Amino acid sequence: MGDVKTTIGEGGRIVIPAVFRQALDLNPGDEVVLQLEDRGIRILSVNQAVKYAQESVKRYNKNGRSLSQELIRERRDEITRG
């Protein structure tokens, strides 16, 4: 998929071309995540953003621990201790 030129409209609106929306499985009303990068803006579907975050965390969790279960256990311990 090549580069596409578009125009910023009223209120900062940018139209995402149909071929891009189809590739990302985006539909009217869907939320997207914008990431400001050195060279521009990255637009991700919410699902893509979640997967990216999970992959980022996974790099630091080499032994397969359940980080969410550890967090829940820590919070319950805090409540018990008062």
C-alpha positions in Angstrom: 0.0 0.0 0.0 1.5 3.3 -1.1 1.5 6.7 0.4 -1.8 8.7 0.2 -2.1 12.5 0.4 -5.0 13.9 2.3 -6.1 17.3 3.7 -6.8 18.3 7.3 -10.4 19.6 7.5 -12.4 21.6 10.0 -11.6 20.7 13.6 -8.5 18.8 12.6 -10.4 16.0 10.9 -8.5 13.7 8.6 -10.2 11.2 6.2 -8.6 7.7 6.4 -8.9 6.3 2.8 -11.2 3.3 2.5 -8.4 0.9 1.5 -6.6 1.8 4.8 -9.8 1.4 6.9 -10.4 -2.0 5.3 -6.9 -3.2 5.9 -7.2 -2.2 9.6 -10.8 -3.4 9.8 -12.0 0.0 11.0 -15.6 1.0 10.8 -17.5 4.3 11.5 -17.6 4.9 15.2 -14.6 2.7 16.0 -12.0 4.2 18.3 -8.4 4.5 17.2 -5.2 5.2 19.1 -2.8 7.9 17.9 0.9 7.7 18.7 3.1 10.7 18.1 6.4 9.5 16.7 9.6 11.3 15.6 8.6 11.2 12.0 4.8 11.5 12.2 1.7 10.0 13.6 0.9 6.3 13.8 -2.8 5.3 13.8 -3.7 1.9 15.4 -6.9 0.2 16.0 -7.6 -0.4 19.7 -7.0 -4.1 19.2 -3.6 -3.4 17.5 -2.7 -1.1 20.4 -3.5 -3.7 23.0 -1.5 -6.4 21.1 1.4 -4.0 20.8 1.3 -3.3 24.5 1.1 -7.0 25.3 4.1 -7.8 23.1 6.1 -5.0 24.7 5.4 -6.4 28.2 6.0 -10.0 27.1 9.7 -9.1 26.3 10.3 -8.5 30.0 8.4 -11.5 31.2 10.7 -14.3 30.1 9.5 -16.9 32.6 5.8 -16.8 31.6 4.5 -15.5 35.0 1.0 -14.2 35.1 1.6 -10.5 35.8 -2.1 -9.8 36.2 -2.4 -12.5 38.8 0.6 -11.2 40.7 -0.9 -7.7 40.7 -4.2 -9.0 42.0 -2.4 -11.0 44.7 -0.4 -7.9 45.8 -3.5 -5.8 46.0 -5.3 -8.4 48.1 -2.3 -8.6 50.4 -2.3 -4.8 50.8 -6.0 -4.9 51.7 -5.4 -7.7 54.2 -2.5 -5.8 55.9 -4.8 -2.7 56.1 
